Amino acid sequence: MSIRISPSILSADFANLERDLQRISTADLVHVDVMDGHFVPNLTLGLPVVQRLGEVSPVPLDLHLMIDDADRWAPRYAETGAFSVTFSAEAAVDPVSTARAIRSNGARASVAVKPGTDLEPYLQTLDAYDMILVMTVEPGFGGQSFMPETMTKLARARDAVRASGLDVWLEVDGGITTETIVTAVENGADTVVAGSAVYGGSPVDNIAALRAAAATVALTS
């Protein structure tokens, strides 16, 4: 299985976003964190910036909405032409309807769960989603340490997806390094978000190193 790498521009230079997008052209996706200062205490960017990023990015946009009122806003972000739109489970009143609206607006629909959020309700409606994002840190800020206790949840999602036969991707976000990516892939991740592990040096070299580390799982399993 080929692991998808989605660098987070939360670790990029916000004064040079177009340049830093070009530096990750060897990645599969680019992870764009949208934060509103309410659902999480940090504030990043909104619809106009996302729209423009999509116009200049060499890889598809993997949007991660950490914002209130996901039922209202997630479909609007899908209208930007983003490849994938992830909304926070905790910010949605009707996750299934929100996922359907995202799909109807042309994007893949994904739901994210915080480390302390029960995953089971979303596994019961697995066919509503194209991806599940298991947060491996508390959402809101980059540079946090990987939480290994979230791997039980990821493994549960992996087992549910396999049993269903559905093509649902499993993404992890937070604290990813060449060491922790191995743990994540061993527990079922097929799509991996990495911020400082990509932008801390040469992005091309760092992306290659993450792919090589992930590939050791297939070689040893």
Salt bridges, closest charged atoms under 4 A:
ASP13 OD2 - ARG19 NH2 3.65
ASP20 OD1 - ARG19 NE 2.92
ASP20 OD1 - ARG23 NH1 3.19
ASP28 OD2 - ARG211 NH1 2.94
ASP33 OD1 - HIS31 NE2 3.37
ASP33 OD1 - HIS64 ND1 3.36
GLU55 OE1 - ARG52 NH1 2.93
ASP62 OD2 - HIS31 ND1 2.81
GLU120 OE2 - ARG156 NE 2.91
ASP130 OD2 - ARG103 NE 3.09
ASP159 OD1 - ARG158 NE 3.18
ASP173 OD2 - HIS31 NE2 3.21
ASP173 OD2 - HIS64 ND1 3.43
ASP190 OD1 - ARG4 NH2 3.03
